[in-house]
Amino acid sequence: MPLPHISAVRESLADVRNALIDAPWTTNVDLGDIPHVPIHRPTQDAAEAPLSAVDAPAPRTDEAPVDDDPSIIFEIPPELDARLIRDALGRTGGGDFERLNEAIGTDALGWYFPFHYQIAQHGIYLSSKGILQLAAQCFNRKYSDDPTEDLSRKLRYSAHAILRHEAFHFAAECMAANWELATGAPCYIRARTQLRGTAGYVEQEEALANAYMLRGFRWISSVTEGARAAQSLKAYVKKQPVGYNRGPDYVATDRYEFGCRDLAFNYNRQMDLEWFAPRATFDSAALYPNATRIDWRRCPIIILDEGGLMAALGIVPRFIGKVADIAESSVFGRQLAQLGTGYSRKWQATKEKLRQSTSARGLDFKPWKKGGNGCFSVRVDRDVRAHLRNHLATQTWLAEEIGRHDAMGH
């Protein structure tokens, strides 16, 4: 059964007294004239979202399983490197990475604005400064021989990390909303106040959000790259404030699931009720839509380019939601035939996934720098990849070649 859109959840919460409030706690969601790129907007929320159009409509929640995160692509100029990024961050007041990390934690790089606050656009906000800081100063290992590919990959890892942290806050709010809808008593606003530590945030929730972030790097397609990126990110997390720095303690699946259940019970205990769910027999994990694979498609995602920093550096973030129609070159047709009849079926299955979402599980859809501008690579199976070219002027796609990884230059 597909999950309800957040607009429907909010409409139901309006019947729970004091569940929703008007005043936001931050001005960080007041977009004003700040350049921003709406990476994703759930279809049903379009009427309430003051955002410009995205590349493609959002996939339905009942479609094929998708990867844990959207395939955000960063196009960068060939002359850009980490040194130029650090220089630009220093000029815009965003260069003191260590201080921000130790004082504020992951939420210095992005933030989540809840749907319980009605006055502003809810969703996940990724800061351009945060993405660039993490890429230049946390993911500082070399992953490839091509510096532009290396930097583009680091930017993707950075966006991936920040988005996962904030996505957990979205999942926690959905959990709280389910308590409210089940009991008729407000929960989220009160718990966010009562559970805060002296630093002004819910320490347990920040630890779990960082754990969900770290867990995402266990499944990067290259095990070696994933281990290196996870190692850098883990070191970054350990320097963060209390709560945040406990993220590594919850990465193991049993510890993570225990933490999620415990957080749900702690929210429940803050409700104005005479009855509380028994810890020994009630499965509080059921209140999360899915805490181990959070469905980002239900939440708006926006990249804020404060001060036009990405634009000044020539970085263009993109999200290609789906690839509906693909023509095939004559070379592609010959190469596909040479692979055998089984690959004709596999290619058709790959195209069907691309029609639904470029983030469909197993596609590993990403730019292919060696192919030049507009060239993308997609996995057909563990041995074979295809290269597609996007002609922006006509918005058409052409499958140019297909073959085994080594023959394709991967």
C-alpha positions as CSV (number, residue, x, y, z in Angstrom):
1,M,0.0,0.0,0.0
2,P,1.5,3.4,-1.0
3,L,2.3,5.8,1.9
4,P,0.1,9.0,2.1
5,H,1.6,12.2,0.8
6,I,2.6,14.7,3.5
7,S,-0.1,17.2,2.4
8,A,-2.7,14.5,3.4
9,V,-0.9,13.8,6.7
10,R,-0.9,17.5,7.5
11,E,-4.6,17.7,6.7
12,S,-5.4,14.9,9.2
13,L,-3.1,16.5,11.8
14,A,-5.3,19.6,11.7
15,D,-7.9,17.7,13.6
16,V,-5.5,17.0,16.5
17,R,-5.6,20.1,18.7
18,N,-2.2,21.9,19.0
19,A,-0.4,19.4,16.7
20,L,0.3,22.1,14.1
21,I,1.6,25.6,14.7
22,D,2.2,28.6,12.6
23,A,5.4,30.1,13.9
24,P,8.6,28.6,12.5
25,W,11.7,28.3,14.7
26,T,14.2,29.5,12.1
27,T,14.5,31.9,9.2
28,N,16.7,29.4,7.2
29,V,13.7,28.5,5.1
30,D,12.9,32.1,4.0
31,L,14.2,31.7,0.5
32,G,13.6,35.3,-0.6
33,D,16.1,36.1,-3.3
34,I,18.5,33.3,-2.4
35,P,19.3,31.2,-5.6
36,H,18.0,27.7,-5.1
37,V,17.6,24.5,-7.1
38,P,14.5,22.4,-6.3
39,I,16.0,18.9,-6.6
40,H,12.7,17.1,-5.8
41,R,9.1,18.0,-5.1
42,P,6.4,15.3,-4.3
43,T,3.7,15.6,-6.9
44,Q,0.8,15.8,-4.4
45,D,2.6,18.7,-2.6
46,A,2.9,20.9,-5.7
47,A,0.1,23.2,-4.8
48,E,1.6,24.1,-1.4
49,A,5.3,24.3,-2.5
50,P,6.5,27.8,-3.7
51,L,9.2,26.3,-5.9
52,S,10.0,26.4,-9.6
53,A,9.6,23.4,-11.8
54,V,12.0,20.5,-11.5
55,D,13.4,18.4,-14.4
56,A,10.7,15.7,-14.1
57,P,7.6,14.9,-12.1
58,A,8.2,12.9,-8.9
59,P,7.7,9.1,-9.1
60,R,4.7,7.6,-7.4
61,T,5.3,5.9,-4.1
62,D,4.0,2.6,-5.4
63,E,6.5,2.3,-8.2
64,A,9.6,0.1,-8.3
65,P,12.0,0.4,-5.4
66,V,14.5,3.2,-5.6
67,D,18.0,3.8,-4.1
68,D,18.2,5.4,-0.7
69,D,18.9,8.8,-2.2
70,P,18.2,10.7,-5.4
71,S,21.0,10.8,-8.0
72,I,22.0,14.5,-7.7
73,I,24.6,15.4,-10.4
74,F,27.1,18.2,-10.2
75,E,28.5,19.5,-13.4
76,I,31.8,21.3,-12.8
77,P,34.2,23.3,-15.0
78,P,37.5,21.5,-15.8
79,E,39.7,24.1,-14.1
80,L,37.9,23.8,-10.7
81,D,39.8,22.1,-7.9
82,A,39.6,21.8,-4.1
83,R,42.0,24.7,-3.6
84,L,39.7,27.1,-5.5
85,I,36.7,25.9,-3.5
86,R,38.5,26.5,-0.2
87,D,39.5,30.0,-1.3
88,A,35.9,30.8,-2.3
89,L,34.6,29.5,1.0
90,G,37.1,31.7,2.9
91,R,36.0,34.8,1.0
92,T,32.3,34.1,1.8
93,G,32.7,33.4,5.5
94,G,32.2,29.7,5.2
95,G,35.7,28.6,5.5
96,D,35.9,27.9,9.2
97,F,34.9,24.3,8.7
98,E,36.4,22.8,11.9
99,R,34.8,25.4,14.1
100,L,31.4,24.9,12.6
101,N,31.7,21.1,12.8
102,E,32.7,21.2,16.5
103,A,30.1,23.8,17.4
104,I,27.0,22.9,15.4
105,G,27.5,19.4,13.9
106,T,26.0,18.1,10.6
107,D,23.2,20.6,10.8
108,A,25.7,23.4,9.9
109,L,25.7,21.9,6.4
110,G,22.0,21.6,5.8
111,W,18.7,21.5,7.8
112,Y,15.3,20.0,7.9
113,F,12.2,22.1,8.3
114,P,9.2,20.2,9.7
115,F,5.7,20.0,8.2
116,H,4.2,20.6,11.7
117,Y,5.2,24.2,11.2
118,Q,2.7,25.5,8.7
119,I,4.1,29.0,7.8
120,A,6.9,28.0,5.5
121,Q,7.9,25.3,3.0
122,H,8.7,22.1,4.8
123,G,11.5,19.9,3.5
124,I,15.2,19.1,3.4
125,Y,17.5,22.1,2.7
126,L,21.0,21.4,1.5
127,S,23.5,24.3,1.8
128,S,25.8,25.0,-1.1
129,K,28.4,26.0,1.4
130,G,27.9,22.8,3.4
131,I,28.2,20.6,0.3
132,L,31.4,22.4,-0.8
133,Q,32.9,22.3,2.7
134,L,32.3,18.6,3.1
135,A,33.7,17.9,-0.4
136,A,36.9,20.0,0.0
137,Q,37.7,19.3,3.6
138,C,36.2,16.0,4.7
139,F,36.2,13.9,1.5
140,N,39.8,14.9,0.8
141,R,41.1,11.5,-0.4
142,K,41.8,11.0,-4.1
143,Y,39.4,8.6,-5.8
144,S,40.4,8.7,-9.4
145,D,43.1,10.0,-11.8
146,D,40.7,12.5,-13.3
147,P,40.6,15.6,-11.0
148,T,37.2,16.8,-12.4
149,E,35.6,13.3,-12.0
150,D,37.2,13.2,-8.5
151,L,35.7,16.5,-7.4
152,S,32.3,15.7,-9.0
153,R,32.2,12.4,-7.0
154,K,33.1,14.2,-3.8
155,L,30.3,16.7,-4.3
156,R,27.9,13.8,-4.8
157,Y,29.1,12.1,-1.7
158,S,28.7,15.4,0.3
159,A,25.1,15.9,-0.9
160,H,24.4,12.2,-0.2
161,A,25.7,12.6,3.4
162,I,23.9,15.8,4.3
163,L,20.6,14.6,2.7
164,R,20.7,11.3,4.6
165,H,21.2,13.1,8.0
166,E,18.2,15.4,7.3
167,A,16.1,12.6,5.9
168,F,16.2,10.9,9.3
169,H,14.7,14.0,10.9
170,F,11.9,13.7,8.3
171,A,11.4,10.0,9.3
172,A,11.4,11.0,13.0
173,E,8.7,13.6,12.4
174,C,6.6,11.0,10.5
175,M,7.0,8.7,13.5
176,A,5.7,11.5,15.8
177,A,2.8,12.2,13.5
178,N,1.8,8.6,13.7
179,W,1.7,8.8,17.5
180,E,-0.6,11.9,17.1
181,L,-2.9,10.3,14.5
182,A,-3.2,7.1,16.6
183,T,-3.9,8.8,20.0
184,G,-5.4,12.2,19.1
185,A,-2.9,13.9,21.3
186,P,-0.1,16.3,20.2
187,C,3.4,15.0,20.4
188,Y,6.0,16.5,18.0
189,I,6.2,20.1,19.1
190,R,6.1,19.2,22.8
191,A,8.7,16.4,22.5
192,R,11.1,18.7,20.5
193,T,11.1,21.0,23.5
194,Q,11.1,18.5,26.4
195,L,13.7,16.2,24.9
196,R,16.2,18.9,24.1
197,G,19.5,18.9,25.9
198,T,21.3,21.9,27.2
199,A,22.8,22.5,23.7
200,G,19.2,23.0,22.3
201,Y,18.7,19.8,20.3
202,V,17.6,16.2,20.8
203,E,20.9,14.4,21.3
204,Q,19.5,10.9,20.7
205,E,17.9,12.0,17.4
206,E,21.1,13.7,16.1
207,A,23.1,10.5,16.9
208,L,20.6,8.4,14.9
209,A,20.6,10.9,12.1
210,N,24.4,10.7,11.8
211,A,24.2,6.9,12.0
212,Y,21.7,6.8,9.1
213,M,24.1,9.1,7.2
214,L,27.1,6.7,7.9
215,R,25.1,3.6,7.1
216,G,24.5,5.0,3.6
217,F,28.2,4.7,2.7
218,R,28.3,1.0,3.3
219,W,26.5,0.4,-0.1
220,I,28.5,2.6,-2.5
221,S,29.0,0.7,-5.7
222,S,32.8,0.5,-5.2
223,V,33.5,-1.2,-1.8
224,T,37.0,0.5,-1.6
225,E,35.6,4.0,-2.3
226,G,32.7,3.5,0.1
227,A,35.1,2.4,2.9
228,R,37.4,5.4,2.3
229,A,34.5,7.9,2.2
230,A,32.9,6.3,5.3
231,Q,36.3,6.5,7.1
232,S,36.6,10.2,6.4
233,L,33.0,10.9,7.4
234,K,33.3,8.9,10.6
235,A,36.3,11.0,11.6
236,Y,34.3,14.1,10.8
237,V,31.4,12.9,13.0
238,K,33.6,12.1,16.0
239,K,34.7,15.8,16.2
240,Q,31.1,17.0,16.4
241,P,29.2,18.1,19.6
242,V,27.6,15.7,22.1
243,G,24.9,13.6,20.6
244,Y,26.1,14.0,17.0
245,N,29.4,12.4,17.9
246,R,27.6,9.2,19.0
247,G,26.5,8.4,15.4
248,P,29.1,5.7,15.0
249,D,27.7,3.9,18.0
250,Y,24.4,3.2,16.2
251,V,25.7,2.2,12.8
252,A,25.3,-1.6,13.4
253,T,21.8,-2.7,12.4
254,D,20.7,-4.0,15.8
255,R,22.0,-0.9,17.6
256,Y,20.3,1.4,15.0
257,E,17.0,-0.4,15.2
258,F,17.1,-0.3,19.0
259,G,17.9,3.4,19.0
260,C,14.9,4.1,16.6
261,R,12.5,2.2,18.9
262,D,13.9,4.0,22.0
263,L,13.5,7.4,20.3
264,A,9.9,6.6,19.5
265,F,9.1,5.6,23.1
266,N,10.8,8.8,24.3
267,Y,8.5,10.9,22.1
268,N,5.5,8.9,23.4
269,R,6.5,9.7,27.0
270,Q,6.2,13.5,26.3
271,M,2.6,13.3,25.3
272,D,-0.2,14.5,27.6
273,L,-1.7,11.1,28.1
274,E,-2.7,8.8,30.9
275,W,-1.6,5.8,29.0
276,F,1.8,5.1,27.5
277,A,2.8,2.3,25.1
278,P,4.5,-0.6,27.0
279,R,8.1,-0.9,26.0
280,A,8.2,-4.7,26.6
281,T,5.4,-5.6,24.2
282,F,4.7,-2.7,21.8
283,D,6.8,-2.5,18.5
284,S,7.4,1.2,18.3
285,A,9.5,0.7,15.1
286,A,6.2,0.2,13.3
287,L,5.5,4.0,13.7
288,Y,8.3,4.8,11.3
289,P,7.4,4.4,7.6
290,N,10.8,2.6,7.2
291,A,13.7,3.8,9.3
292,T,16.3,1.7,7.6
293,R,15.3,2.8,4.1
294,I,13.7,6.3,4.3
295,D,11.6,7.2,1.2
296,W,13.1,10.6,0.2
297,R,10.4,10.9,-2.5
298,R,7.9,12.0,0.1
299,C,9.9,15.0,1.1
300,P,10.8,18.2,-0.8
301,I,14.6,18.6,-1.4
302,I,16.1,22.0,-2.1
303,I,19.7,23.1,-2.6
304,L,20.3,26.7,-1.5
305,D,23.1,28.6,-3.2
306,E,23.8,31.2,-0.5
307,G,25.6,34.2,-2.0
308,G,25.6,32.5,-5.4
309,L,28.7,30.5,-4.4
310,M,28.1,27.5,-6.7
311,A,27.2,29.8,-9.6
312,A,30.4,31.8,-9.2
313,L,32.4,28.6,-9.2
314,G,30.6,27.4,-12.3
315,I,29.0,24.4,-10.5
316,V,25.6,23.3,-11.8
317,P,23.6,20.9,-9.6
318,R,21.0,18.8,-11.5
319,F,18.5,16.1,-10.8
320,I,17.3,14.1,-13.8
321,G,14.1,12.4,-12.4
322,K,13.5,10.0,-15.2
323,V,14.5,9.2,-18.8
324,A,11.2,8.6,-20.7
325,D,12.2,8.0,-24.3
326,I,15.6,6.7,-25.6
327,A,16.6,6.4,-29.2
328,E,19.3,3.9,-30.1
329,S,22.2,4.5,-32.5
330,S,23.2,2.0,-35.1
331,V,26.4,1.3,-33.2
332,F,24.4,0.6,-30.1
333,G,22.1,-1.8,-31.9
334,R,25.1,-3.8,-33.3
335,Q,26.8,-3.9,-29.9
336,L,23.6,-5.1,-28.2
337,A,23.1,-7.9,-30.7
338,Q,26.7,-9.1,-30.1
339,L,26.1,-9.4,-26.4
340,G,23.3,-12.0,-27.1
341,T,19.6,-12.3,-26.8
342,G,19.6,-12.2,-23.0
343,Y,20.8,-8.7,-23.1
344,S,18.0,-7.5,-25.3
345,R,15.7,-8.4,-22.4
346,K,18.0,-6.8,-19.8
347,W,18.2,-3.6,-21.8
348,Q,14.4,-3.4,-22.0
349,A,14.2,-3.9,-18.3
350,T,16.8,-1.1,-17.8
351,K,14.8,1.3,-20.0
352,E,11.7,0.5,-18.0
353,K,13.5,1.4,-14.8
354,L,14.7,4.7,-16.3
355,R,11.2,5.6,-17.3
356,Q,10.2,5.3,-13.7
357,S,13.2,6.9,-12.0
358,T,16.9,7.4,-12.6
359,S,17.3,6.5,-8.9
360,A,15.7,3.0,-9.4
361,R,17.7,0.5,-7.5
362,G,20.6,-1.0,-9.4
363,L,20.9,1.5,-12.2
364,D,23.9,3.5,-10.8
365,F,22.9,6.3,-13.2
366,K,25.7,8.9,-13.3
367,P,27.6,11.3,-15.6
368,W,30.3,9.7,-17.7
369,K,33.0,12.4,-17.9
370,K,35.1,10.6,-20.6
371,G,32.1,10.8,-22.9
372,G,32.0,14.6,-22.7
373,N,29.1,17.0,-21.9
374,G,25.7,15.3,-21.7
375,C,27.0,11.8,-21.5
376,F,25.7,9.4,-18.8
377,S,26.4,5.9,-17.8
378,V,23.8,3.3,-16.6
379,R,24.3,-0.2,-15.3
380,V,22.6,-3.0,-17.3
381,D,23.9,-5.8,-15.1
382,R,27.0,-6.4,-13.0
383,D,29.1,-6.9,-16.2
384,V,27.6,-4.5,-18.7
385,R,27.0,-0.8,-18.9
386,A,25.4,1.5,-21.5
387,H,26.2,5.1,-22.3
388,L,23.4,7.6,-23.0
389,R,23.7,11.2,-24.3
390,N,21.3,13.9,-23.3
391,H,20.7,16.6,-25.9
392,L,19.5,19.5,-23.8
393,A,18.4,21.6,-26.7
394,T,15.8,19.0,-27.8
395,Q,15.5,17.2,-24.5
396,T,16.1,13.9,-26.3
397,W,18.2,10.9,-25.2
398,L,20.3,8.6,-27.4
399,A,21.8,5.3,-26.4
400,E,25.2,5.5,-28.0
401,E,27.0,2.3,-26.9
402,I,26.8,-0.7,-24.7
403,G,29.3,-3.3,-23.6
404,R,31.3,-4.9,-20.8
405,H,32.8,-2.6,-18.2
406,D,36.5,-2.9,-19.3
407,A,35.6,-2.4,-23.0
408,M,33.6,0.7,-22.1
409,G,36.5,2.2,-20.2
410,H,35.1,1.7,-16.7
